[in-house]
Amino acid sequence: MTTETRWSQGRTVLPLLISFFWVVMAYGGEGTPRLGINLAGPADWNTELPFVDVFRLSRPWISQQKGKPWGQGPTLELDEFGWVKRLEPDCWAETLMCTIDGGHYPSGEYVVLYRGKGKITLWGAARVSREEPGRIIIDVDSSKGAIFLQIRETDPADYIRDIRVIMPGFENTYAHDPFHPVFLRRWKGVSCFRFMDWMETNGSAIKTWGDRPTLQHATFSGRGVALEWMIELCNRQKADAWFCMPHQADDDFVRQFARMVKASLDPKLKVYIEYSNEVWNGIFPQHRFAAGEGQKLGFGEKPWEAAWRYTAYRSVQIFRIWEEEFGGRERLVCVLPSQAANPYVSQQIVTFHDAYRHADVLAIAPYISMNIPKEGRELRADEVAEWTVDEVLDYVEKRALPEAIGWMKNQKAVADRYGLKLVAYEAGQHLVGVAGGENNEKLTALLMAANKHPRMAEIYRRYLEAWEEVGGDLLCHFSSVSRWSKWGSWGLLEYYDEDERLAPKFMAVMRWAKRLGQGVFAPE
């Protein structure tokens, strides 16, 4: 081969190499690790208390009737926003707020506001101090448990609606400042809020834009938080938004959703777009839906394969709608989600119809997993329940942590192969009883103790540094603040009023984020 020939080939190859380099820099290669957070979902037992109006997280109305068991009243007649339009004789509508034990929500003087004519009574932790039409003052003793509110009478021509139950000190500000200051302070500086649970994504019944939750709805529980407040939170906190499109949502819903985000979200912020949540996971209704749709389209005979491929197919459709509304992908991060432990699943999803060409990231949940069944070959609930906390943490350090790091490395190889960045849609510890093991109370107490142990901070430090070393990008911890139980110890904290300095997981995560340059709340 002559020198001239080699030079001629070099002139052809060099621009291709340069082009490839910039593609890798833009879409793959080493990530920029950052901390995001999954927020706890709306429910009356939510211990994060993100809103100063606690009625926003009230339980959907319970129908009661004199002489009948709890909740056995006739079907309530509700308006389009879930307010009770009329009551049958000897019936009332009831709801609960702040079903939180141990006094872990504010006591003091709450203000109940409402529109319409009728009679409201309160009991449980609440005692009525004084009242006038449209306004009731209640004294709340949180040590007594939940706040119960009943609509005992309502005028069908002007029925009771727009109920607000405002925490002490926020009556004059709640309308324009809905977020609790502790909530805002605690998550200041996080890079992204993933709204999977805020959107009640798992098993969502939302299909059309008219099904969406709004600020006019009686409660966010069951349907999800209004998009307006998700946008407002991101704007206030200067954090990117991660939205999970409901698995049954039609194209118009996706378009209207994208249009509202485009109109209201700070243009400096990015938007992560994901089709539902863990569609690969057979425990969820969205998996069964995707499997059925995929089989109808001939994507696979096996339901799980059809679900993987439908995930890719529907994701690309959703990405295109968002791109049309945003006029391009500059502000969008298109997410292809997969199972952390199985790179084969990732391969199937990203390659189906070349979905990777329309995406920006491969998303996994590389949990530090210690799942303990009642009957298992390696772990048995009754045996592990007799371990010490140190023995549990030894297992985590020697087995679970290396396994999680291995998943990261394997999935990074898949992401790199297809020019995608690797992100974690969820992350953290996953110490929990399963398949009957969750009913072993001694085991549950042991796993909770392990989560509170100072050694957990060191495990988290090594875990997060491994994410950096692998080249991971955004990592969204699961989850923010939630009460620990036999179903898992997911929250970095258990209660809104918890001392963060005594929470090893919280401190480890925040120190990591602070070292990365994020302006997070990290008390010392």
C-alpha angles and dihedrals in degrees: 000000000000125000089245091055092049090050092049091053091046091055088054098044099041097068089048091052091049091048091049090049092056093046090054091046092050101041111011142012120072116005131218104243114223136162121248127170139221108223121222115257127255113270139128088254093054106132096190093074097201095172130059089215101072092189088075087074097040120134116262111268118288116210114226130185130188112260095014130103121267113294095005098115123121122283109285121237105232133181123234091278097048100260118142109253099186142354130223118233114286090010134115139179119237138187139176133224132187098014088181124138127218099036093281095154130063121286120204141074114343125187120222114201128183145155127231136039127292143074128294123189128187132199143154108062091359130084120185111240101178138336146192131176109302095004133072127177115210132185110221125201104191092195087073094065127236132017112238121202125189132189101213098171133014134176110233089210092054105012124188111270144144092051114184126185106195125198119236114290100014105087093106096045109032095092095061099021108045100164124091110243092229089057092050094046094047095054099036110134099020110138100224142009114217106207099195095123094033086059093047085233100169108087093353114182093202114124107151137034088253090062094061123113115253137187088260094062119108094236140359091220112110097011105045141247118308114263090233091067094044088055092045092051092053092047092051095045095038089232129143117250126236113197127187112209111222111255094237097040114129125228093263091057091051091047095048091046092051091046093055092048091049091050098047112023117095104264090226090066128085128226123221112206122200132171105239116301130292095344086170090064113095094207092072129080089228089064092054091046093050091045091054094046091046092051091050088055092048095247094139144335094229110075095224093052091047089051093051092051095043087053089059093042097049093040091058091049090052093046091054093052091051091047090052092051094044095042093238142350102278094110097031131091108197111207129209107190127205146165111282096214095051120057088178089069090050091051091052094050100044095045100045106112086345091287090167089070089066097042138076105198143027109221126205139164105229097187124183089243129204106157111177119196126196088245118024139151095232104018128031122187096226092050097045090047087068093055123103121244089253091054090053091049091046088057090048092051097044101036116011099042096049089046091054091048089050090054090052092053095047093048092046088058090054092047092049092048090060100036096253131134118237117237134171114232086187132009144162137078121339104192106152145131115250139181092025095327089100089070093063101100094193090054092049091052090049094051091048090052089051090053090053095046118109090235089069089070091059091048090052091048092055091044094052094044089052088055088055094047093049090054099250120168126203115007117196111197119219108250147007113201122346137141114261118236143150086293092064146293095255103148122091080218132018101213139027091238096048119130102248092203089068094051110089096192093050094047094047093050094046094047089052092050091046091052088053089057100259115143094232131156104261112163118200 
